[in-house]
């Protein structure tokens, strides 16, 4: 071999050695086939296709689990499963986390996943808790194409809870080169991810179509095509399920849920996300003359609501009545006393506050997909003299206006996002939180104190104190932890409902199966 030929051969070997070896999908070898169709209870919004814009609610993960992937995420049997990161370590001083990336992973456009994409995705993130990430992260270091280190300004005990669960979308990775080329708006119109399904088409507000990514690192999906159809009317969702026009229908309640349960071939599937619902009274901070600035009025509002009756009527008694905005499954949860239904006490408190004949409370804002709950609450409030008008808003609009702090009077809010007590407080109680209208100095001081407390027992005590203060001040009127009732049809062998503990929707999508014909 000549000297020149030897150099060429060595260069060729070097280039081959530096090329990532594509990861072989595990599990299935046969090609995906068939189609699954969902009747979805909310209007589809393109903002949910971009992990960077994930708010502190569960809805975006309906789509993120299909289109994208995260370094670490909840999976069946593992609340923090290694995904795009095959492993991670925490430094002895607690001031950094280092992640080792899975090699050979490709985005849908063929780009290989690298540490640069991870750094870019975290620095680009602007959703729930983004202010906390910016305040606490000292820097993100790319150590090599498959290793990345995240450094903190001080110890952050909850980092992985914020980053590796459905508390936020910060740990979900997008392709840097593609996003820089098409821009944020272009990315929402044609999202590219590393998930088990590739974007095919989107009809704004109406329908999303995705197809299997056969080189997905975990396994080749069994189902070829997934179709998500926005069907706001509940009876129409059930009718589609009965006619076979949809295979899975979300949010079927009341008499319709009973009908679903009785229908041969259909399966009723209740799910238990960490989905608490509660009433917020923004004017307790913004308007000293508002009736809701008076704690007695806020308490009267709570006493007026017959939660067990609404639960039985709407969710067949499956929901869990609660005295807290924090799910009982969350770490550091404090069991506040469960509210009681006492209309006489409600009228007494209103009279003591100077409203013996009640008052006009203005609009009652809610997500339109839970207007049924709102109707029940509004009727009970009117019965004690709190006269309010139901104002349902389509979910994307409700979330936007709520995050912009534009809602007034009474707002029926909720969250099914994962995390712990601290993550839920960050989104809804802490100053600057995505949905925080106001707070109190004693509560805010304790929130700052717990965030950096490394001792679990001391931290638990602080978080308990915060929850006690929220209860004592009657900041909110808790309603329930939702039982999310869904159904699927006879073609479905595996719906994905309840595979991931506490996740509201079908997932992981690569595990879904149709029955053989």
N, C-alpha and C positions, 0 to 999 in steps of 0.2 A: 504494500500500500504506500502510495506517495505521501509526502508530508502534507500536501494540500488536501488529499482525500481523507487523511486521518483527522485533520482539523475540522473538515465538514462533518465527518461522522460523529466526532465528539460534540460539536455544536448541536447536531440533530438529537443526540441522546440527551443533552442538557435541556433542550426545549421540551422534549417528551416528559422528562422527569418533573419539570416545573408546571406541567399542565394538570389541573385537578382531575382526579379520576371520578367520573360521574357516579353518584351513589345509586346502587341498585335498589329499586323499590322492594320492600319486604312483603311477604304474604302472598298476594295474588300474582298469577302469571297470565291468566286469560284477559282478553281485551274487555274493557267496560262496555255495557250494553243497556239499552232501555232508558226510560225517563221517569223522574219523580217530579210531581207538581205540588206546590204548596199554595194554599189559600191563606194569605198573610193578613193580619188584622190591622195593619197600619199602611199608610201611603209610603212608597219607597222613595228614599231621598239619596242623591248621589254623594252627599257629605259622609254617608255611612260606608262608602267604599274606600275611604282614605283613613288609615289608622291615626294619622296626625291630628285629626279632628274629633277623636273619640271623646264624647262627654261622659259624665259619671253615671251612665245608665247602661242597661244590658243590650238594647236594641242593635247597635252597630255590630255586635259579635255574631248576629245572625248571618252577616255577610263576610266578616273578617275570617271566620273559620273556613269559609269556602275559598276566598280569593287570596288570602295572605297566610303568613306563618309568623310565629314569634320565637324569640330565643328560648323562652320558657313559657308554658301555658298550662291551664287545667286540662287534663285528659282523663279518660276512664281509669279510676283507681289511683289517680295521682293528682293532687291539687296543684303541684308545680312540676310538670313533667319536662325533662330535657327534650327540646325540639330542634330548632336551628342551632342551639348551643348543645353540644353533647355532654358538656360538663362545666362546672364553675366552682370557684373557690372564693372564700372571704379572707382578706388579709388578717394576720393575728391582731393588729391594732384596730380592726373594724373600720378602717378608713378607705377601703377599696374592695371592689369585686372584680374578679377576672374571669372571662368567659372563653372557652375553647369552642370554636365553630365547627359544625359538621362539614366535612369536606365534600366537594363535588355537587353541592346543591345548586340547582339552576332556577332562576326566575323564569316566568312563562315566555319571555322574549329571548331566552337563551343565555343571558348574562349569568356568570357565576356569582354566587353570594360571597362577599368578602367582608372583612372588618370595617372597611370604609362605608359600606351600606349600613352597618349597625350604627356607626358614629353619626352618619348623616341622618338616619331615622330618628335617633334620640335628640339631636340638636334641632331638628325640624319640628319636633312634636310641640303642639300648641293646644292640646285638649285638656281634659280634667287633670288637675294636679301639676300642670306644666309650670306654674309659678313655683311650686315646691321643688320640682326637679332643678329649675334654674337657681333657686336659692341655696340648694344643698350640694349640688354637684360642682366640684372644683375643676374637673377636666375629664376628657375622654381620650385615652391613648390607644392608638393602633400599634400593637406590639409586632405583629406580622399579619399577613393576609387572613390568618385564621385565629388570631388571638386579640382580645381587646380588654382594656382595663378601664373601669369607671371609678374615679376618685371622688371622695366626699370632703367637704370642708370640716365636717365633724361627724361623729358616729351617727348612723341613720339606721336604727333597728328595723324599720319598716320598708327599707328599699325594695326587697324582693316582693313584698306584698303589693307595693305600687307597680312594680315593673313586671312581675312574673305571673300575675293573675288578671282577671277581668275587671280589676279596679280602674285601670287606665289602658290606653292603647300604646303606651310609650315603648313597650318591648316588641311590638310588631314591626317587621322590617320591610322596607320598600327599596326598589333598585335606584341607587343614587343617579346613575347616568341617565336613566330613562326619565326620572322626575325632572332633572335639570333640563333635559331636552324639550319636554312637552309642557312643563310648568304645572302649577297646582290645578288649574282649571282643566287642562288637558288630561291630567292624571285621573281626575274624577270622571271624565267622559270615557276614558279607556284605561281602567286600572290594570296594572301589571303587578303580580305578586309572586310568592313562592309557595302558595297554597295548593290544595289538591284539585282545585278547579280553576279554569281559565275563563276570563270574561269573553262573552260572545256578543251580547247586545243588551241595551237598556232603553226602555220606553219610559221617559220621566214620569214618576209617580205611579206607574202602572205595572211594569213587568221587567224582571231581570232574568237573563238566560246565561248559564255558564256550562262549560263542558269539561270533562275529565282531563286532568294533567297526568298523562300516563307515566311520566317520569318523576312523580312525586316521591320524595325520599322514603316516606314511611311505608307506603303500599300503593299499588295502582287501585284507584277507586273502582268499585263494582258497577256503579251506575254511570252511564255515559253522559246524560244531560240532566241538569237540574233547572227547574223553572219556578220562579217566585212571582206570584200574582197578587197584587194589592186588591183585597176585597174588603172594604170597610164595613159592609153590612154583614152582621153575624148570621142571619138566616140564609143569606146567599152563600156564605162559606159552608154551612152545613149542607145546603142543597147540592153544591158542587161535589162535596164528599160523597153524598148518597148516589149521585149520578155517575161517579167515577171521573169527573172532570178535574178533581183534585185528589191527591193521595194522602195528604196531611193537611189538616186545618187547625189553625191556632185560635185560641180564645173562644171557646164555645161555652156559654153560661146559662144558668137558670133553666127554664123549661126546655130550651134547645139542648142543653147538656143531658137532660133526662131523655129526650128523644134520641140523641146520639147513643146513649147507653142501651136503649131498647132496640135499636135498629140492627138486625142480623147483618153480619159482615163488617160492621164498624166497631172500632175499639176506642173506648174512652180512656184517656191517658192523663191523669192529673200530674202536675209537676210542681216542685216546691223550690222555686228560686229564692235567693235572699231578697225578696221583693217586698219591702215595707211601703205602705201608703200612709200619708199623714197630711194634715192641713197646716198651711203656713199663713201667718198673719203679718204681711210685710209692713203694715202701717204702725205696728208696735214700735218701730224704729224711725219711721219717716214722717209720722204725723201725730203729734202729741194730743191733738183734738179728736182723733179717731176713737170710736168705741173700743177698737181692738188694742189700743194703747193701755187699756185697763185689764189687768190680769183676770179680774172677775168675769169679764166678758169672754175672754178666751176659755176660761174654765166652763162657763155656761155653754159655749159652743160644743165642748167635748161631752158634757152631761146630756146634751140634747139628742145625741146620735145613738140609735139602737143598733149597735154593731152586729150582735148575733142574728138579728132578724135580716139584716142586709146580707150577711154571710150565707144564711140558709137560702135566701131567695136567689142570690146571684152565683154563688160557687158551691151550692149543695152542701154547705157546712164544712167544706174542705179547708177553707182559709183559717188562719190562726189569729185570734184577737190578741192585740198587743198593746202595751202601754209605752212603747218606745219606737223611735225611728230607726233603731239599730236592730238588725236581725238577731234572733236568739242564738243562731249558729255561729255568730262572729266571736272571735277572740276578744276578750275584755268587755263583753256584753254585761250590762247590769239590768236585772229584771225589774223594771219599774212597775208599780201597781197597775193592774189592768183597769182601764176606764169602765165606769158603770153607766147604765142608762137611767137617768133620773131627771125627767122633764120638770118636775116640781122644783128640784134644786136649781135647775137651769134658770127658771123664771125668778126664783128668789135672788140669785146672783145678779141677774139683769136689773132687778128692782133696786138692789143695793148699789149698783153702779150708776143709777140714775135713769134707767130705761124700763120703767114698769110696764110700758106698752110695747116694748120691743123697739126696733129701729130698722131703717132701710140700710142694708149692708152692701148694696151695689152688686157687682158681678162676682160670680163664683167661677173661677177659671179652672179648666181641667183638660187633660189629654182626651181627645174625642173618643179614643178606643176604650176609655173607662168612664164615659158619660153615664153609663148605667149606675155605677157607684155614686157618681155626682148627683144623679136624680134622687137617689135614696137619701143622701145626706141633706140635700136642699129641702126636701119635704119635711124631714125631721126638724131642721132649723126653723122653718116657717111655723111649725106647730108650737114653738115656744116664743115666737115673735121676732126672730132674726130673719128678716125678709131679704132674700137674695135671688138673683137670676142666674141660671146655669149658662155658662159661656164656654162651650167646648171648642177646642182648637185642634186642628190636625197635628199629629205628633211632632213633626219637624218644626212647624211654626211655634208650637207650645214650648218646645225645648229652647228654640232660639230666643223667644221673648222672655222666657224664664231666666235664661243665662244672661240676658241683657238687663235684667231686673226691671222689666216693664210692667209686670203684673201687680195688681193691687187687691185690696179688700181681703178675699179668701182665695187661696190657691191650693188646689188638691195636687200634691206632688208625690213622686215615688222614685224608687231606684231599685233595680235588681242587680246592680254591679257587684262584683266580688270584692273581697278585701277583708278588712277587720274594722273594729270600731273607729280607729283613727282615720282610715281612708274615707269612711262615710261622713265623719265629722268634717274632714278637709273639704269635701265637695259642698256641704250644705250648712255648716255652722261656722267654720273658721273664717275670719276676715279675709276677703279676697277669693273665697271659694267660688267655684263655677256657678252655684245657685244660691249663694249666701246673700240675703238682703240686709242683714244686720246681725250684730252680736252684742255681747255684754263684756265689760272689761275683765271681770273675774273669770269668765269662761275663756276668753281669748288668752289670758295669761296662763291658764292651765293647759290649753292646747299647745302653746309654745313650749311649755315645760316638759310635757310628755313626749314631744317629738324627738328629743335628744336624750331621754332618760334610758340608760342601758340596762338598768336593773328591772327585770320583768315584774317583780312584786310591787315595787314603787310605781312603776308605770301603770300597772293595773289599778292601783289605788287612785292615781290621778284621773285616769279615764272613768273610773266609777264616779268620782266627784263631779266630773263634767256632766255625766248623764243625770246625776241627781239634781244638779242645778237646772238643767233643761227641764226636768220634770217639775221642780219647785216653782220655776218662773212661768210654767205653762206656755213655753215658747211655741210649742206646736200641739196639735191635737192628733195623736196617733189613731189609726183606724185598724189595720190588720197587716199580717204577712200573707201575701196573696197565694192562693192555690191556683196555678195557671192551668186551666183545663183545656186540653187539646184532644184531637181525635185523628185516627188514621183508617184507611180503607183496606179492602181485602187483598190488594196487590202487594202490600208492604210486608216484607219479611223482617226487616229491621228499620225502624223509623228514626233511630238516634235519639229519641226522646228519653231523657233520664240517664243516658249512658254516662254523661259527665255530671257528677253529683252537683245538684242545685242549679245547673245551667237550664235556662228557660226553653231553649230551642233545640232542634235536631242538630246533633254534632257528636263526634267528628264525622264529617260528610263522607270521608273515604271508607267508613265502616257501614254505611247504609246499604241495604240489600232489597232487591225485589224478589218475590216468590217465583220459582221457575214455572214456566207455562206448561 
